[in-house]
Amino acid sequence: MIRLSGTKHLLGHRLWIKDFPKPTKQIQIPYLIVGGGISGLSAARQFHKKGISDFLMVELENHLGGNSSNGENKYSKYPLGAHYLPLPNFQDKELLHFLEEEKIILGYTEKGFPIFDELQLTFAPDERLFYKNNWQEGVVPKEGNLVSDDLEFDKFFKKMDVFRTAKGEDQKYLFDIPLYLSSKDEKTRALDKITMKQWFKDNYFTSEPLFNYIDYCCKDDFGLGIEYVSAWAGIHYFAGRKQDSTPEKHDSVLTWPEGNSRLANHLKKYTKDKTLKNHLVYEVKVENNKVIAKAFDDVNKTSVEIIADKVIMSSPQFVNQYLIKDRKVFTKDFHYTPWLLATLVVNDLSDNFSFPLSWDNVIYDAKGLGYVYDQHQTVNQVQDKKVITYYYSFSSADLKKTRKELYKKDKEYWKQFVLNDLKVAHKDIEECTEDIEVFLLGHGMISPAPGFIFGEAKKNAKQHIQNKIYFAHSDLSGISIFEEAFHQGINVVNEIVDGTTVDS
């Protein structure tokens, strides 16, 4: 069986023509949050921490979580987007507190290091790579390299170690998480003006396995590969995480069968009885010192008018440009890579057993980013069937054109596309697959092309409108990771309630 699904892009496309019925009812509320992704959910949590409960969240989908959502079949839950959280930086106390609240951190050692729940850390083996017809441990190719390749890998990682600990004259790390904590060092920020491929060449790297590895890493976090992504962003992938929240400097991750939907579920409790799902906000404007938002109820096919004192737009900028007047002038510089996810139920996953099935399984020189084994974190490891989720980012020079082509293909095309890519490592995957669900994300994640992270478009899009309409989304940081969205939500509420702003 094969199914093709995705976000409500067809309903979203109605924003272009706005053929919605006139509102037949009205809601008045002090605070409105538009968008139920991680930024919006984090804002709801921060309102709660400030003692504010009089707010409403409006979400287009029939669930909350955005890119941190999940599906489920009779064998396992599985991610429909983000699927892990690396161990946070030790100085990120806000995130540590959240993880402590949700019993992901169980306490602290005498030296102050967090104690993570071992059942929520990736079980061993956590990573493997199919390289030169064999599986090997880790995603960095080791067995089968030329001596020159190994030397370049060593040189590259030494450079990344320097970037990880280096600080600017302002005594801030050159690369940090969240991004607004990073140094304003101009020489380092200049890396945002070139591609990671150009940086690779400028530093006299030539190794194909190294090029392939960096390309994989860039696609993993940014959607765009080494040829198109900003060099600052590419280096940030390796240098932004300090690996300092464990005494052993472990580079581990927190993960769950449903991926980061687990984290979204922890945040959802702050929105109980405060959410309108299946509602598409199609207009937001300031009028008579109030914010007027109009939303279409996709279930009842009616519209509602919501009058608020303040509105947080936790929706992405490609949506906001259709909701608020005069936004298109800078949102044209926001680039979003489309993604494909495919969850397969297989009766077997035979390979050469040179290294066992792991949580993350990467296939060298394949088109996609490999797959995660969704049942890896399940304590009961005796499974009738195996469930895996395959990831593919449509990295290209023209993401708009690529997005248009995405929806022209039918489910049989995508089924074969996925199976053919997996055949590189699993020759009999087609015969072993019993069920496949393909999930398409037309605007999968913000992708930091050169010039964006420190550019004017992002800076302008962040500015509030008349102290009434505020913005919070990971695309306003430039990197689509949980930490960025989480802090966006916190910062926007602090700005609204306390008047405090962060300097980025």
C-alpha positions in Angstrom: 0.0 0.0 0.0 1.2 3.5 -0.7 -0.2 6.8 0.5 0.8 10.4 -0.4 0.2 13.1 2.1 1.5 16.5 3.2 0.6 19.8 4.8 -2.6 21.6 3.8 -0.9 23.4 0.9 -4.0 23.6 -1.3 -5.9 25.4 1.5 -2.9 27.6 2.1 -2.8 28.5 -1.6 -6.3 30.1 -1.2 -4.5 33.0 0.5 -3.6 34.1 -3.0 -7.2 34.7 -4.0 -8.8 35.1 -0.6 -12.2 33.7 -1.6 -13.3 33.3 2.0 -16.8 33.9 3.4 -17.3 37.0 5.6 -17.0 36.5 9.3 -20.2 35.4 11.1 -18.8 35.6 14.6 -16.3 37.5 16.7 -13.8 36.7 19.4 -12.1 39.2 21.7 -8.8 38.2 23.4 -5.8 40.1 24.8 -3.2 38.0 23.0 -3.4 35.9 19.8 -0.8 33.5 18.6 -1.0 32.7 14.9 0.7 29.3 14.2 1.1 26.2 16.4 4.6 25.2 15.6 7.4 25.2 18.2 7.8 29.0 18.2 4.1 29.5 18.9 4.0 26.7 21.5 7.1 28.1 23.2 5.4 31.5 23.3 2.4 29.9 25.0 4.7 28.3 27.6 6.3 31.7 28.2 2.9 33.4 28.7 2.1 30.8 31.3 5.4 31.5 33.1 4.5 35.2 33.1 1.2 34.3 34.7 -0.8 35.1 31.6 -3.5 32.7 30.5 -5.8 34.9 28.4 -4.5 34.0 25.0 -5.7 32.1 21.9 -3.7 30.0 19.4 -4.9 29.5 15.8 -3.5 26.7 13.7 -4.1 25.7 10.0 -3.5 22.0 10.6 -5.7 19.6 12.7 -2.8 19.2 15.1 -0.1 21.4 16.7 3.7 21.0 16.3 4.5 22.3 12.8 7.6 20.5 11.5 7.8 18.7 14.9 4.8 16.4 14.2 4.4 12.7 13.8 2.3 9.9 12.4 1.6 6.4 13.8 0.9 2.9 12.5 0.2 -0.3 14.3 3.9 -1.0 14.7 5.4 2.4 15.7 5.1 6.1 15.9 7.3 7.9 13.3 8.4 11.5 12.7 6.9 13.8 10.1 9.8 16.3 10.2 12.4 17.0 12.9 13.4 13.9 14.7 16.1 14.7 17.2 17.5 17.3 19.6 21.3 17.4 20.1 22.5 17.8 23.7 22.1 21.5 24.4 24.9 23.9 25.1 25.5 24.2 28.9 24.9 28.0 28.9 21.5 27.5 27.3 19.8 27.6 30.7 16.3 28.2 29.3 16.4 25.0 27.3 18.0 23.1 30.2 15.1 24.2 32.4 12.5 23.1 29.9 14.2 19.6 29.6 14.3 19.5 33.4 10.6 20.3 33.6 9.7 17.5 31.3 11.9 14.9 33.1 14.3 14.6 30.1 17.0 15.9 32.5 16.6 14.0 35.8 18.9 16.1 37.9 22.5 17.5 38.0 25.8 16.0 39.1 27.9 17.5 41.9 29.9 19.4 39.3 26.7 20.8 37.8 26.4 18.7 34.7 22.8 17.7 33.7 21.9 14.0 34.1 19.9 13.0 31.0 17.3 10.2 31.0 19.2 7.4 29.4 16.0 6.1 27.8 15.7 9.4 25.8 19.3 9.4 24.7 20.0 7.5 21.5 20.7 3.9 22.1 23.8 2.3 20.7 24.5 1.8 17.9 23.4 5.3 16.9 24.9 5.9 13.5 26.2 3.9 10.5 27.3 4.7 7.0 27.0 2.5 3.8 30.3 3.2 2.1 32.1 1.2 -0.6 29.5 -1.7 -0.3 29.8 -2.0 3.5 28.2 -0.6 6.5 30.6 1.0 9.0 30.2 2.8 12.3 29.5 6.5 12.3 28.6 8.8 9.4 32.2 10.0 8.8 33.7 7.6 6.2 36.8 5.9 7.7 37.3 2.4 6.2 38.2 2.6 2.5 39.5 6.2 2.4 42.7 7.2 0.7 45.4 8.5 3.1 44.9 12.0 1.6 41.2 11.8 2.5 41.9 10.9 6.1 44.4 13.8 6.3 41.8 16.3 5.0 39.2 15.0 7.4 41.6 15.6 10.3 42.5 19.1 9.0 38.8 19.9 8.6 37.8 18.8 12.1 40.7 20.7 13.7 39.5 23.8 12.0 36.0 23.2 13.3 37.4 22.7 16.8 39.0 26.1 16.6 35.8 27.7 15.4 33.8 26.0 18.2 35.8 27.6 21.0 36.9 30.9 19.4 35.4 34.2 20.5 35.3 37.7 19.0 36.5 40.9 20.6 33.1 41.2 22.2 33.9 37.9 24.1 31.1 36.1 22.5 31.5 32.8 20.7 31.9 33.2 16.9 29.2 30.6 16.5 26.6 30.0 19.1 23.0 28.7 19.7 20.7 30.5 19.6 22.3 32.5 16.9 21.6 35.9 18.5 24.3 35.0 21.1 27.0 34.8 18.4 29.7 37.4 18.1 29.4 40.4 15.8 32.9 39.8 14.6 32.9 41.2 11.0 35.5 38.9 9.6 33.5 35.8 10.7 30.2 37.3 9.6 31.7 37.8 6.1 31.6 34.0 5.7 27.8 34.5 5.3 28.5 36.1 1.9 30.0 33.0 0.3 28.9 29.4 -0.1 30.2 26.5 1.9 31.6 25.1 -1.4 33.6 28.3 -1.9 35.0 28.1 1.6 35.9 24.4 0.9 37.9 25.5 -2.1 39.4 28.5 -0.5 40.8 26.3 2.3 42.4 24.0 -0.3 40.2 21.0 0.4 39.8 18.5 -2.5 38.7 15.2 -0.9 35.5 13.8 -2.4 34.4 11.9 0.7 34.9 15.1 2.8 32.9 17.1 0.3 30.1 14.5 0.4 30.1 14.4 4.2 29.8 18.2 4.5 27.1 18.2 1.8 25.1 15.7 3.9 25.5 17.7 7.1 24.4 20.9 5.4 21.3 19.3 3.9 20.5 17.7 7.3 20.2 21.1 9.1 19.5 23.5 6.3 17.9 21.6 3.4 20.5 23.2 1.1 23.7 21.4 0.3 27.3 22.5 0.2 26.9 24.2 -3.2 24.1 26.6 -2.1 24.3 27.2 1.6 26.1 30.1 3.4 29.6 29.2 4.6 28.7 30.8 8.0 25.8 28.5 8.4 27.8 25.5 7.2 30.5 26.1 9.8 27.9 26.8 12.4 26.6 23.2 12.0 29.9 22.0 13.4 30.9 24.9 15.7 27.6 26.1 17.2 27.2 23.1 19.5 29.8 23.2 22.3 29.5 19.6 23.4 29.9 20.9 27.0 26.8 19.6 28.7 28.5 16.3 29.7 31.9 15.9 31.3 32.9 13.4 28.6 32.0 16.0 25.8 29.6 13.5 24.3 28.1 14.5 20.9 24.9 12.6 21.6 21.3 13.4 20.7 17.9 13.0 22.4 15.4 11.2 20.2 12.1 9.4 20.3 10.1 7.1 17.9 7.9 10.1 17.1 10.9 12.5 16.8 10.5 16.1 18.1 6.8 15.6 18.2 7.6 14.4 21.8 8.9 17.9 22.6 5.9 19.5 20.9 3.6 17.4 23.0 5.3 18.6 26.2 4.6 22.2 25.1 1.0 21.5 24.1 -0.2 21.4 27.7 0.1 25.2 27.8 -2.5 25.6 25.0 -5.2 23.3 26.5 -8.6 24.8 25.7 -6.9 27.8 24.0 -6.6 26.5 20.4 -8.6 26.8 17.2 -7.3 24.1 14.9 -8.2 23.7 11.2 -8.4 27.5 11.0 -6.5 29.5 8.4 -5.8 33.1 9.3 -6.1 35.0 6.0 -5.9 38.7 7.1 -4.2 40.6 9.9 -4.2 44.4 10.3 -4.1 47.1 12.9 -7.3 49.1 13.2 -8.5 51.5 15.9 -5.6 50.5 18.2 -6.5 46.8 18.0 -5.4 44.0 15.8 -8.1 42.5 13.6 -7.4 38.9 12.4 -9.8 37.0 10.2 -9.7 33.2 10.1 -11.4 30.5 7.9 -12.8 27.5 9.7 -12.0 24.6 7.3 -14.4 22.2 9.0 -17.5 24.4 9.2 -16.6 26.5 6.1 -17.2 29.7 8.0 -15.0 32.7 9.0 -14.4 34.3 12.4 -13.0 37.7 13.3 -10.6 37.8 16.2 -9.9 41.2 17.9 -6.7 41.2 20.0 -4.5 43.7 21.8 -1.4 42.0 20.6 -0.7 39.3 18.0 2.3 37.0 17.7 2.8 35.8 14.2 4.4 32.4 14.7 3.7 31.6 11.1 6.5 31.6 8.5 7.2 34.7 6.4 6.1 33.0 3.1 2.6 32.9 4.8 2.8 36.3 6.5 3.3 38.0 3.1 -0.3 37.1 2.2 -1.8 38.1 5.6 -0.2 41.5 6.3 0.1 44.4 3.9 3.5 45.4 2.4 5.4 42.2 3.6 6.4 40.9 0.2 9.1 43.4 -0.3 11.5 41.5 1.9 10.0 38.1 2.1 11.2 37.4 -1.4 14.7 36.9 0.0 13.5 34.1 2.3 14.2 30.7 0.8 12.6 27.4 1.9 13.8 24.0 0.8 11.1 21.4 0.0 11.4 18.0 1.7 10.2 14.5 1.2 9.8 12.0 4.0 8.8 8.4 3.4 7.9 6.0 6.2 8.2 2.3 5.2 7.0 -0.8 6.9 9.3 -3.7 6.0 9.2 -7.4 6.8 13.0 -7.5 6.7 15.9 -5.1 6.2 18.7 -7.4 5.1 22.1 -6.1 4.4 25.6 -7.4 4.7 25.6 -7.1 8.5 29.1 -5.6 8.5 27.7 -3.1 11.1 24.2 -3.6 12.6 21.1 -1.5 12.0 21.4 1.8 13.8 19.2 4.8 14.7 20.6 6.8 11.8 21.5 5.0 8.6 23.3 7.1 5.9 24.0 5.9 2.4 27.0 7.4 0.8 26.4 8.9 -2.7 22.6 8.2 -2.5 20.2 11.0 -3.4 18.6 11.2 0.0 20.0 11.5 3.5 19.3 7.9 4.4 16.8 6.8 7.0 16.1 6.6 10.7 15.0 3.3 12.4 11.9 4.5 14.2 11.7 1.6 16.6 15.3 2.0 17.7 14.3 3.7 21.0 11.7 1.0 21.8 12.7 -1.0 24.9 11.1 -4.1 23.4 13.4 -4.8 20.5 11.5 -7.9 19.2 9.4 -6.5 16.4 7.2 -8.2 13.9 8.0 -5.6 11.3 10.5 -2.8 11.1 9.5 0.9 10.5 12.0 3.3 8.9 11.7 6.9 7.8 13.6 8.1 4.8 14.6 11.8 4.3 15.2 13.7 1.1 15.9 17.4 0.7 15.3 19.1 -2.7 18.4 21.2 -2.6 18.7 23.3 -5.8 19.6 26.7 -7.1 15.9 27.5 -7.8 13.8 26.3 -4.9 10.6 28.0 -6.2 10.8 26.0 -9.5 11.7 22.8 -7.6 8.6 23.3 -5.3 6.3 23.6 -8.3 7.6 20.4 -9.8 7.1 18.6 -6.5 3.3 18.4 -6.7 3.2 17.4 -10.4 4.4 13.9 -9.6 2.0 11.1 -8.5 2.4 8.7 -5.6 3.8 5.9 -7.8 6.6 8.2 -9.0 7.6 9.0 -5.4 7.3 5.4 -4.3 9.8 4.3 -7.0 12.0 7.3 -6.3 12.4 6.3 -2.6 12.8 2.6 -3.3 15.4 3.1 -6.0 17.5 5.3 -3.6 17.3 2.7 -0.8 18.3 0.0 -3.2 21.9 1.3 -3.1 22.2 -0.3 0.3 19.2 -2.7 0.3 18.9 -4.6 -3.0 15.7 -6.3 -2.0 13.9 -3.3 -0.4 11.1 -3.4 -2.9 10.2 -7.0 -2.2 10.5 -6.4 1.6 8.3 -3.3 1.7 4.7 -3.9 2.8 3.6 -0.3 3.2 4.9 3.2 2.3 3.6 6.6 3.2 5.2 9.6 1.4 4.9 12.9 3.1 5.7 16.1 1.1 6.7 19.4 2.7 6.7 22.2 0.0 8.3 24.7 2.4 10.2 22.3 4.6 12.6 24.7 6.3 14.2 28.0 6.0 17.5 27.7 4.1 20.3 30.1 4.7 21.6 31.0 1.2 24.6 33.4 1.2 23.8 36.9 2.5 20.6 35.9 4.4 21.6 35.3 8.0 23.0 38.8 8.5 21.1 40.5 5.7 18.5 43.3 5.7 15.5 41.1 4.7 15.6 39.1 7.9 16.3 42.1 10.0 13.3 44.0 8.5 11.0 41.0 8.9 11.7 40.8 12.6 10.4 44.4 13.3 7.1 44.6 15.1 4.3 46.7 13.6 3.0 49.6 15.8 3.8 47.6 19.0 0.8 45.4 18.1 2.0 42.7 15.6 5.0 40.8 16.6 6.9 38.0 14.8 8.5 34.8 16.1 9.5 31.9 13.8 12.7 29.9 13.2 13.0 31.5 9.7 13.7 34.8 11.5 16.9 33.3 12.9 17.8 31.7 9.5 18.3 28.2 10.8 15.5 25.7 11.3 16.4 23.9 14.5 14.4 23.3 17.7 16.5 25.7 19.8 16.0 28.6 17.5 12.2 28.2 17.4 12.1 27.6 21.1 14.0 30.9 21.9 12.0 32.8 19.3 8.8 32.1 21.3 10.4 33.0 24.6 12.0 36.3 23.3 8.8 37.6 21.7 6.8 37.2 24.9 9.5 38.8 26.9 9.4 41.7 24.5 5.6 42.1 24.7 5.3 41.7 28.4 8.6 43.2 29.8 9.8 45.3 26.9 13.1 43.4 26.7 14.6 42.8 23.3 17.6 40.7 22.2 20.3 42.3 20.1 21.1 40.1 17.0 
